[in-house]
Structure formats: structure tokens, C-alpha cells
Amino acid sequence: MTNPPGTRIVFSIKFAGQLIKMGHELLETMPNPRKPELDMFLFKADSTFDEDFSNLVKGGTRDE
């Protein structure tokens, strides 16, 4: 599956929750086509999304 332009797909509910708390806009939740018992989360990709997601993966948070 490809995501629409200007969006990012997140497969982790933990990361999705943290991104929402950071103020990122969740556009849609949908079943994961490879693992239908799990959800995936479609976010609007704003100017800080990629950096915030990268920091979460590395175990940190946004520096404010």
C-alpha cells in the first residue's frame, strides 16, 4: 500500500499515541492489509512530523 502525498503511515499504536500527544493530526485509522488484526495510522505530514517520528524511533522526544 502506498500512502497519499503529504501523509505518513505509522504501524505502532505506541508511536501513534505519542505523535497525537505532540500535536500531529491523525487523519484515519485503518486495518493493516498484511496483518488485518492490527491497525495502521495515517497522519498528515507537516513540517515537524519526520523529525518527531525519527526522534521517537531513536527513543527521544522533541526538544522544545
Gaussian input, Z-matrix of N, CA and C with variables (Angstrom, degrees):
# hf/3-21g

backbone

0 1
 N
 C     1     B1
 C     2     B2     1     A1
 N     3     B3     2     A2     1     D1
 C     4     B4     3     A3     2     D2
 C     5     B5     4     A4     3     D3
 N     6     B6     5     A5     4     D4
 C     7     B7     6     A6     5     D5
 C     8     B8     7     A7     6     D6
 N     9     B9     8     A8     7     D7
 C    10    B10     9     A9     8     D8
 C    11    B11    10    A10     9     D9
 N    12    B12    11    A11    10    D10
 C    13    B13    12    A12    11    D11
 C    14    B14    13    A13    12    D12
 N    15    B15    14    A14    13    D13
 C    16    B16    15    A15    14    D14
 C    17    B17    16    A16    15    D15
 N    18    B18    17    A17    16    D16
 C    19    B19    18    A18    17    D17
 C    20    B20    19    A19    18    D18
 N    21    B21    20    A20    19    D19
 C    22    B22    21    A21    20    D20
 C    23    B23    22    A22    21    D21
 N    24    B24    23    A23    22    D22
 C    25    B25    24    A24    23    D23
 C    26    B26    25    A25    24    D24
 N    27    B27    26    A26    25    D25
 C    28    B28    27    A27    26    D26
 C    29    B29    28    A28    27    D27
 N    30    B30    29    A29    28    D28
 C    31    B31    30    A30    29    D29
 C    32    B32    31    A31    30    D30
 N    33    B33    32    A32    31    D31
 C    34    B34    33    A33    32    D32
 C    35    B35    34    A34    33    D33
 N    36    B36    35    A35    34    D34
 C    37    B37    36    A36    35    D35
 C    38    B38    37    A37    36    D36
 N    39    B39    38    A38    37    D37
 C    40    B40    39    A39    38    D38
 C    41    B41    40    A40    39    D39
 N    42    B42    41    A41    40    D40
 C    43    B43    42    A42    41    D41
 C    44    B44    43    A43    42    D42
 N    45    B45    44    A44    43    D43
 C    46    B46    45    A45    44    D44
 C    47    B47    46    A46    45    D45
 N    48    B48    47    A47    46    D46
 C    49    B49    48    A48    47    D47
 C    50    B50    49    A49    48    D48
 N    51    B51    50    A50    49    D49
 C    52    B52    51    A51    50    D50
 C    53    B53    52    A52    51    D51
 N    54    B54    53    A53    52    D52
 C    55    B55    54    A54    53    D53
 C    56    B56    55    A55    54    D54
 N    57    B57    56    A56    55    D55
 C    58    B58    57    A57    56    D56
 C    59    B59    58    A58    57    D57
 N    60    B60    59    A59    58    D58
 C    61    B61    60    A60    59    D59
 C    62    B62    61    A61    60    D60
 N    63    B63    62    A62    61    D61
 C    64    B64    63    A63    62    D62
 C    65    B65    64    A64    63    D63
 N    66    B66    65    A65    64    D64
 C    67    B67    66    A66    65    D65
 C    68    B68    67    A67    66    D66
 N    69    B69    68    A68    67    D67
 C    70    B70    69    A69    68    D68
 C    71    B71    70    A70    69    D69
 N    72    B72    71    A71    70    D70
 C    73    B73    72    A72    71    D71
 C    74    B74    73    A73    72    D72
 N    75    B75    74    A74    73    D73
 C    76    B76    75    A75    74    D74
 C    77    B77    76    A76    75    D75
 N    78    B78    77    A77    76    D76
 C    79    B79    78    A78    77    D77
 C    80    B80    79    A79    78    D78
 N    81    B81    80    A80    79    D79
 C    82    B82    81    A81    80    D80
 C    83    B83    82    A82    81    D81
 N    84    B84    83    A83    82    D82
 C    85    B85    84    A84    83    D83
 C    86    B86    85    A85    84    D84
 N    87    B87    86    A86    85    D85
 C    88    B88    87    A87    86    D86
 C    89    B89    88    A88    87    D87
 N    90    B90    89    A89    88    D88
 C    91    B91    90    A90    89    D89
 C    92    B92    91    A91    90    D90
 N    93    B93    92    A92    91    D91
 C    94    B94    93    A93    92    D92
 C    95    B95    94    A94    93    D93
 N    96    B96    95    A95    94    D94
 C    97    B97    96    A96    95    D95
 C    98    B98    97    A97    96    D96
 N    99    B99    98    A98    97    D97
 C   100   B100    99    A99    98    D98
 C   101   B101   100   A100    99    D99
 N   102   B102   101   A101   100   D100
 C   103   B103   102   A102   101   D101
 C   104   B104   103   A103   102   D102
 N   105   B105   104   A104   103   D103
 C   106   B106   105   A105   104   D104
 C   107   B107   106   A106   105   D105
 N   108   B108   107   A107   106   D106
 C   109   B109   108   A108   107   D107
 C   110   B110   109   A109   108   D108
 N   111   B111   110   A110   109   D109
 C   112   B112   111   A111   110   D110
 C   113   B113   112   A112   111   D111
 N   114   B114   113   A113   112   D112
 C   115   B115   114   A114   113   D113
 C   116   B116   115   A115   114   D114
 N   117   B117   116   A116   115   D115
 C   118   B118   117   A117   116   D116
 C   119   B119   118   A118   117   D117
 N   120   B120   119   A119   118   D118
 C   121   B121   120   A120   119   D119
 C   122   B122   121   A121   120   D120
 N   123   B123   122   A122   121   D121
 C   124   B124   123   A123   122   D122
 C   125   B125   124   A124   123   D123
 N   126   B126   125   A125   124   D124
 C   127   B127   126   A126   125   D125
 C   128   B128   127   A127   126   D126
 N   129   B129   128   A128   127   D127
 C   130   B130   129   A129   128   D128
 C   131   B131   130   A130   129   D129
 N   132   B132   131   A131   130   D130
 C   133   B133   132   A132   131   D131
 C   134   B134   133   A133   132   D132
 N   135   B135   134   A134   133   D133
 C   136   B136   135   A135   134   D134
 C   137   B137   136   A136   135   D135
 N   138   B138   137   A137   136   D136
 C   139   B139   138   A138   137   D137
 C   140   B140   139   A139   138   D138
 N   141   B141   140   A140   139   D139
 C   142   B142   141   A141   140   D140
 C   143   B143   142   A142   141   D141
 N   144   B144   143   A143   142   D142
 C   145   B145   144   A144   143   D143
 C   146   B146   145   A145   144   D144
 N   147   B147   146   A146   145   D145
 C   148   B148   147   A147   146   D146
 C   149   B149   148   A148   147   D147
 N   150   B150   149   A149   148   D148
 C   151   B151   150   A150   149   D149
 C   152   B152   151   A151   150   D150
 N   153   B153   152   A152   151   D151
 C   154   B154   153   A153   152   D152
 C   155   B155   154   A154   153   D153
 N   156   B156   155   A155   154   D154
 C   157   B157   156   A156   155   D155
 C   158   B158   157   A157   156   D156
 N   159   B159   158   A158   157   D157
 C   160   B160   159   A159   158   D158
 C   161   B161   160   A160   159   D159
 N   162   B162   161   A161   160   D160
 C   163   B163   162   A162   161   D161
 C   164   B164   163   A163   162   D162
 N   165   B165   164   A164   163   D163
 C   166   B166   165   A165   164   D164
 C   167   B167   166   A166   165   D165
 N   168   B168   167   A167   166   D166
 C   169   B169   168   A168   167   D167
 C   170   B170   169   A169   168   D168
 N   171   B171   170   A170   169   D169
 C   172   B172   171   A171   170   D170
 C   173   B173   172   A172   171   D171
 N   174   B174   173   A173   172   D172
 C   175   B175   174   A174   173   D173
 C   176   B176   175   A175   174   D174
 N   177   B177   176   A176   175   D175
 C   178   B178   177   A177   176   D176
 C   179   B179   178   A178   177   D177
 N   180   B180   179   A179   178   D178
 C   181   B181   180   A180   179   D179
 C   182   B182   181   A181   180   D180
 N   183   B183   182   A182   181   D181
 C   184   B184   183   A183   182   D182
 C   185   B185   184   A184   183   D183
 N   186   B186   185   A185   184   D184
 C   187   B187   186   A186   185   D185
 C   188   B188   187   A187   186   D186
 N   189   B189   188   A188   187   D187
 C   190   B190   189   A189   188   D188
 C   191   B191   190   A190   189   D189

   B1=1.4612
   B2=1.5235
   B3=1.3008
   B4=1.4562
   B5=1.5235
   B6=1.3080
   B7=1.4557
   B8=1.5303
   B9=1.3216
   B10=1.4638
   B11=1.5318
   B12=1.3344
   B13=1.4705
   B14=1.5279
   B15=1.3264
   B16=1.4586
   B17=1.5137
   B18=1.3362
   B19=1.4565
   B20=1.5292
   B21=1.3232
   B22=1.4592
   B23=1.5231
   B24=1.3272
   B25=1.4590
   B26=1.5189
   B27=1.3299
   B28=1.4680
   B29=1.5215
   B30=1.3275
   B31=1.4603
   B32=1.5316
   B33=1.3143
   B34=1.4655
   B35=1.5288
   B36=1.3341
   B37=1.4663
   B38=1.5327
   B39=1.3241
   B40=1.4724
   B41=1.5278
   B42=1.3330
   B43=1.4592
   B44=1.5296
   B45=1.3224
   B46=1.4628
   B47=1.5264
   B48=1.3220
   B49=1.4613
   B50=1.5198
   B51=1.3216
   B52=1.4655
   B53=1.5283
   B54=1.3208
   B55=1.4672
   B56=1.5241
   B57=1.3224
   B58=1.4694
   B59=1.5224
   B60=1.3352
   B61=1.4701
   B62=1.5231
   B63=1.3394
   B64=1.4682
   B65=1.5215
   B66=1.3342
   B67=1.4564
   B68=1.5147
   B69=1.3286
   B70=1.4614
   B71=1.5261
   B72=1.3189
   B73=1.4642
   B74=1.5279
   B75=1.3226
   B76=1.4599
   B77=1.5191
   B78=1.3292
   B79=1.4600
   B80=1.5185
   B81=1.3387
   B82=1.4645
   B83=1.5235
   B84=1.3196
   B85=1.4613
   B86=1.5154
   B87=1.3309
   B88=1.4615
   B89=1.5244
   B90=1.3263
   B91=1.4606
   B92=1.5335
   B93=1.2982
   B94=1.4596
   B95=1.5372
   B96=1.3416
   B97=1.4709
   B98=1.5334
   B99=1.3168
   B100=1.4676
   B101=1.5200
   B102=1.3365
   B103=1.4631
   B104=1.5251
   B105=1.3307
   B106=1.4644
   B107=1.5350
   B108=1.3162
   B109=1.4673
   B110=1.5339
   B111=1.3365
   B112=1.4681
   B113=1.5222
   B114=1.3181
   B115=1.4609
   B116=1.5189
   B117=1.3221
   B118=1.4530
   B119=1.5201
   B120=1.3127
   B121=1.4580
   B122=1.5175
   B123=1.3212
   B124=1.4573
   B125=1.5228
   B126=1.3309
   B127=1.4624
   B128=1.5184
   B129=1.3206
   B130=1.4567
   B131=1.5275
   B132=1.3194
   B133=1.4604
   B134=1.5267
   B135=1.3256
   B136=1.4614
   B137=1.5327
   B138=1.3066
   B139=1.4664
   B140=1.5262
   B141=1.3292
   B142=1.4710
   B143=1.5221
   B144=1.3284
   B145=1.4665
   B146=1.5276
   B147=1.3238
   B148=1.4707
   B149=1.5283
   B150=1.3185
   B151=1.4688
   B152=1.5315
   B153=1.3224
   B154=1.4640
   B155=1.5285
   B156=1.3273
   B157=1.4629
   B158=1.5263
   B159=1.3168
   B160=1.4621
   B161=1.5331
   B162=1.3264
   B163=1.4690
   B164=1.5256
   B165=1.3263
   B166=1.4633
   B167=1.5283
   B168=1.3166
   B169=1.4549
   B170=1.5253
   B171=1.3219
   B172=1.4653
   B173=1.5299
   B174=1.3349
   B175=1.4534
   B176=1.5058
   B177=1.3204
   B178=1.4604
   B179=1.5079
   B180=1.3094
   B181=1.4681
   B182=1.5094
   B183=1.3053
   B184=1.4608
   B185=1.5235
   B186=1.3240
   B187=1.4701
   B188=1.5160
   B189=1.3321
   B190=1.4756
   B191=1.4961
   A1=109.48
   A2=115.97
   A3=120.76
   A4=108.18
   A5=114.69
   A6=117.94
   A7=110.24
   A8=116.59
   A9=120.73
   A10=110.96
   A11=117.99
   A12=120.84
   A13=111.15
   A14=115.42
   A15=120.52
   A16=113.96
   A17=116.64
   A18=120.58
   A19=109.93
   A20=115.35
   A21=122.11
   A22=107.85
   A23=116.50
   A24=122.16
   A25=108.57
   A26=115.59
   A27=122.70
   A28=106.98
   A29=116.37
   A30=121.05
   A31=112.48
   A32=117.85
   A33=122.43
   A34=110.67
   A35=116.48
   A36=119.96
   A37=110.63
   A38=116.24
   A39=120.64
   A40=110.76
   A41=117.11
   A42=120.42
   A43=110.88
   A44=117.48
   A45=120.61
   A46=110.44
   A47=116.79
   A48=120.39
   A49=112.32
   A50=116.04
   A51=119.66
   A52=111.27
   A53=117.07
   A54=120.44
   A55=111.35
   A56=117.18
   A57=120.80
   A58=109.95
   A59=117.08
   A60=120.75
   A61=111.52
   A62=116.58
   A63=121.01
   A64=111.45
   A65=117.20
   A66=121.18
   A67=115.44
   A68=117.49
   A69=119.80
   A70=110.44
   A71=115.86
   A72=122.07
   A73=111.48
   A74=115.76
   A75=122.04
   A76=107.94
   A77=116.41
   A78=120.81
   A79=112.63
   A80=116.01
   A81=118.98
   A82=110.11
   A83=115.64
   A84=122.96
   A85=106.47
   A86=116.18
   A87=119.84
   A88=110.33
   A89=117.81
   A90=120.26
   A91=111.20
   A92=116.04
   A93=121.78
   A94=107.42
   A95=118.82
   A96=119.40
   A97=113.63
   A98=117.86
   A99=120.49
   A100=112.48
   A101=116.18
   A102=122.00
   A103=107.30
   A104=117.80
   A105=121.45
   A106=114.89
   A107=117.29
   A108=119.47
   A109=111.69
   A110=117.12
   A111=122.14
   A112=110.05
   A113=115.86
   A114=121.26
   A115=110.85
   A116=115.25
   A117=121.89
   A118=107.02
   A119=115.53
   A120=121.84
   A121=109.62
   A122=117.01
   A123=122.75
   A124=108.72
   A125=115.67
   A126=122.37
   A127=110.80
   A128=115.73
   A129=121.60
   A130=106.73
   A131=117.19
   A132=121.77
   A133=109.30
   A134=116.29
   A135=119.49
   A136=109.50
   A137=116.83
   A138=121.23
   A139=114.14
   A140=118.37
   A141=120.12
   A142=113.37
   A143=117.81
   A144=119.89
   A145=112.97
   A146=117.42
   A147=120.03
   A148=112.06
   A149=116.33
   A150=120.05
   A151=110.90
   A152=116.77
   A153=120.22
   A154=111.10
   A155=116.89
   A156=119.95
   A157=110.76
   A158=116.76
   A159=121.15
   A160=110.74
   A161=116.61
   A162=120.35
   A163=111.53
   A164=117.41
   A165=120.13
   A166=110.77
   A167=116.81
   A168=121.34
   A169=110.39
   A170=116.50
   A171=121.46
   A172=111.93
   A173=117.34
   A174=121.19
   A175=115.34
   A176=117.44
   A177=120.47
   A178=112.13
   A179=115.23
   A180=122.26
   A181=108.39
   A182=115.61
   A183=120.95
   A184=110.09
   A185=116.38
   A186=121.00
   A187=108.23
   A188=115.81
   A189=119.08
   A190=109.44
   D1=138.44
   D2=174.96
   D3=-108.24
   D4=146.48
   D5=179.75
   D6=-92.96
   D7=150.32
   D8=179.26
   D9=-61.28
   D10=153.33
   D11=178.00
   D12=-55.93
   D13=141.50
   D14=178.29
   D15=79.86
   D16=14.86
   D17=179.30
   D18=-131.83
   D19=163.65
   D20=174.86
   D21=-135.66
   D22=143.62
   D23=176.63
   D24=-102.99
   D25=132.52
   D26=177.19
   D27=-118.18
   D28=133.01
   D29=-177.18
   D30=-98.80
   D31=-14.28
   D32=-177.04
   D33=-96.31
   D34=123.13
   D35=177.16
   D36=-64.54
   D37=-33.40
   D38=178.20
   D39=-62.96
   D40=-49.43
   D41=179.33
   D42=-66.46
   D43=-38.39
   D44=178.89
   D45=-59.85
   D46=-44.96
   D47=178.65
   D48=-62.04
   D49=-41.40
   D50=179.39
   D51=-67.16
   D52=-39.16
   D53=178.00
   D54=-64.77
   D55=-38.61
   D56=176.59
   D57=-62.96
   D58=-43.37
   D59=178.17
   D60=-62.56
   D61=-29.60
   D62=179.06
   D63=-79.31
   D64=-5.20
   D65=175.66
   D66=100.65
   D67=9.54
   D68=178.72
   D69=-79.80
   D70=143.65
   D71=-173.98
   D72=-85.42
   D73=117.66
   D74=173.83
   D75=-82.81
   D76=120.46
   D77=-178.22
   D78=-89.51
   D79=-37.85
   D80=-174.39
   D81=-163.71
   D82=148.65
   D83=170.40
   D84=-115.48
   D85=133.99
   D86=-177.80
   D87=-145.08
   D88=158.89
   D89=178.60
   D90=-65.45
   D91=142.87
   D92=175.33
   D93=-74.45
   D94=121.66
   D95=-176.90
   D96=-64.60
   D97=-25.40
   D98=179.19
   D99=-84.76
   D100=-29.66
   D101=178.24
   D102=-135.91
   D103=82.33
   D104=-172.94
   D105=-59.16
   D106=-19.05
   D107=177.81
   D108=-74.90
   D109=-11.12
   D110=179.44
   D111=-111.75
   D112=156.16
   D113=177.69
   D114=-101.72
   D115=160.50
   D116=168.57
   D117=-127.59
   D118=155.90
   D119=-168.77
   D120=-122.60
   D121=124.30
   D122=-178.81
   D123=-99.68
   D124=120.19
   D125=-178.67
   D126=-112.69
   D127=150.50
   D128=169.19
   D129=-72.85
   D130=129.54
   D131=-178.58
   D132=-90.30
   D133=94.26
   D134=177.28
   D135=-89.37
   D136=-172.18
   D137=-173.03
   D138=-66.13
   D139=-19.54
   D140=-177.82
   D141=-109.45
   D142=-3.28
   D143=-173.42
   D144=-59.98
   D145=-51.93
   D146=-175.51
   D147=-60.61
   D148=-41.43
   D149=178.84
   D150=-66.42
   D151=-44.14
   D152=179.50
   D153=-63.26
   D154=-43.44
   D155=179.61
   D156=-64.27
   D157=-42.98
   D158=178.61
   D159=-59.99
   D160=-42.41
   D161=178.34
   D162=-64.19
   D163=-38.38
   D164=178.10
   D165=-63.92
   D166=-42.51
   D167=179.46
   D168=-62.76
   D169=-36.63
   D170=179.29
   D171=-78.56
   D172=-7.97
   D173=177.83
   D174=97.28
   D175=13.00
   D176=-179.32
   D177=-116.12
   D178=-169.74
   D179=175.72
   D180=-133.45
   D181=175.19
   D182=179.59
   D183=-68.61
   D184=136.01
   D185=173.43
   D186=-83.72
   D187=123.22
   D188=-179.70
   D189=-118.07

